[in-house]
């Protein structure tokens, strides 16, 4: 924790705090009753719960969507995945179908269910990623290659069968 010491301590004897009080981080407003299944209240009632996901306000969500739509490489996509996980505690899963991927619709894109994660966010973030991937097919190819769905990687060649008889 950062401790700030003041060199301007008054000589009159009253106490100056050594650490500035922190302002609480803004949290997402609660959804209308019955409109969402985010379990926000349940999350807030548990004192030991991880409430980082509530820091994603509606304005922050709009910024995240805008940032997702500007992704231009696979490295950028994985960086965003890591940031979402580290800052919000939410896992973004992008999984290609084992039956093959012909279009972006063949990818399963979802935010792992988590208390406090709004239903609209669980829909809007994957939709933004899908739009990004439709505009940047090279990211899809890199994603498929990372999952070894485009064939074996260099150094991982399949063995050549020995057709010799004998």
C-alpha positions in Angstrom: 0.0 0.0 0.0 1.2 3.4 -0.8 1.9 5.6 2.2 2.2 9.3 1.7 4.1 11.1 4.4 3.7 14.8 4.7 6.6 17.1 5.2 4.2 19.9 5.9 3.0 18.6 9.3 1.7 21.4 11.4 3.4 22.3 14.6 0.1 22.9 16.4 -0.2 19.2 17.5 -3.2 18.0 15.6 -3.0 14.7 13.7 -2.4 14.6 10.0 -3.2 11.1 8.5 -0.2 9.5 6.8 -2.4 7.8 4.1 -5.0 9.6 2.0 -8.4 8.1 2.3 -9.4 6.1 -0.8 -12.6 6.8 -2.6 -14.7 3.8 -3.3 -14.6 2.5 -6.9 -17.8 3.1 -8.8 -19.9 0.0 -9.1 -22.5 -1.1 -11.6 -26.0 -0.1 -10.9 -28.4 -2.8 -10.1 -30.6 -4.1 -12.9 -34.4 -3.7 -12.7 -36.0 -6.6 -10.7 -36.7 -9.6 -12.9 -34.7 -8.3 -15.8 -31.4 -9.9 -15.0 -30.0 -13.0 -13.3 -26.7 -11.5 -12.2 -27.1 -12.2 -8.5 -25.6 -8.8 -7.7 -27.2 -8.6 -4.2 -26.0 -12.1 -3.4 -22.5 -11.1 -4.3 -22.7 -7.9 -2.2 -24.1 -9.8 0.8 -21.1 -12.1 0.9 -18.3 -10.3 2.7 -15.6 -12.6 1.3 -16.7 -12.5 -2.3 -14.7 -11.1 -5.3 -16.6 -7.9 -6.3 -14.2 -6.8 -9.1 -16.9 -7.7 -11.7 -19.1 -4.9 -10.3 -16.5 -2.3 -11.3 -17.6 -2.8 -14.9 -20.1 0.1 -15.0 -22.2 0.8 -18.1 -19.8 3.4 -19.2 -16.8 1.1 -18.7 -18.7 -1.6 -20.6 -19.1 0.8 -23.6 -15.4 1.5 -23.5 -14.6 -2.2 -23.4 -16.9 -2.9 -26.4 -15.2 0.0 -28.3 -11.8 -1.4 -27.4 -12.8 -5.0 -28.5 -14.0 -3.7 -31.8 -10.6 -2.2 -32.5 -8.7 -5.5 -32.0 -6.4 -6.1 -35.0 -4.4 -9.2 -34.1 -4.5 -12.4 -32.2 -2.0 -11.1 -29.6 -4.3 -8.1 -29.1 -7.2 -10.5 -28.5 -5.3 -12.6 -26.0 -4.2 -9.4 -24.2 -7.8 -8.3 -23.8 -8.7 -11.8 -22.5 -6.0 -11.5 -19.9 -7.1 -8.0 -18.9 -10.7 -9.0 -18.5 -9.6 -11.9 -16.3 -7.1 -9.9 -14.2 -9.2 -6.8 -13.7 -12.7 -8.2 -13.5 -12.1 -11.8 -12.6 -14.1 -13.0 -15.6 -13.0 -15.7 -18.0 -13.6 -15.0 -21.7 -13.7 -18.3 -23.6 -13.3 -18.5 -27.3 -13.5 -22.1 -28.3 -13.5 -23.5 -31.9 -15.8 -26.4 -32.7 -14.1 -29.8 -32.9 -16.2 -30.4 -36.0 -14.5 -27.6 -37.9 -15.1 -23.9 -38.3 -16.4 -22.6 -41.6 -17.5 -19.2 -40.3 -17.1 -17.1 -37.2 -20.4 -18.7 -36.1 -18.5 -21.9 -35.6 -16.7 -20.4 -32.6 -18.2 -20.6 -29.1 -17.6 -17.1 -27.6 -18.8 -16.6 -24.0 -18.0 -15.0 -20.7 -18.0 -17.7 -18.1 -21.0 -17.4 -15.7 -20.1 -15.5 -12.6 -22.2 -13.8 -9.9 -22.5 -10.1 -10.5 -22.0 -10.4 -14.3 -25.0 -8.8 -16.0 -26.9 -10.7 -18.6 -26.5 -7.9 -21.1 -22.8 -7.9 -20.6 -22.7 -11.7 -21.2 -24.3 -11.0 -24.5 -22.7 -7.7 -25.7 -19.0 -8.7 -25.2 -19.2 -11.9 -27.2 -21.2 -10.1 -29.9 -18.5 -7.4 -30.1 -15.8 -10.1 -30.4 -17.8 -11.8 -33.1 -18.1 -8.5 -35.1 -14.3 -8.0 -34.7 -13.5 -11.5 -35.9 -15.8 -11.1 -38.9 -13.8 -8.0 -39.9 -10.4 -9.6 -39.2 -10.4 -13.2 -40.5 -6.6 -13.4 -39.9 -7.4 -13.4 -36.2 -9.7 -16.4 -36.7 -6.9 -18.2 -38.6 -4.5 -17.5 -35.8 -7.0 -18.7 -33.2 -7.6 -21.9 -35.1 -3.8 -22.4 -35.5 -3.4 -21.9 -31.8 -5.8 -24.7 -31.2 -4.1 -26.9 -33.9 -7.2 -27.0 -36.1 -5.4 -25.8 -39.2 -3.0 -28.7 -39.2 0.1 -29.7 -37.3 2.6 -27.0 -36.3 6.1 -26.9 -37.5 8.1 -29.3 -35.3 4.9 -31.3 -34.7 4.6 -33.0 -38.0 2.6 -36.2 -38.3 4.7 -39.3 -38.8 5.0 -40.5 -42.4 3.8 -44.1 -42.7 6.3 -46.6 -43.9 4.9 -48.2 -47.1 7.8 -50.6 -47.5 6.8 -54.3 -47.6 9.1 -56.8 -46.3 
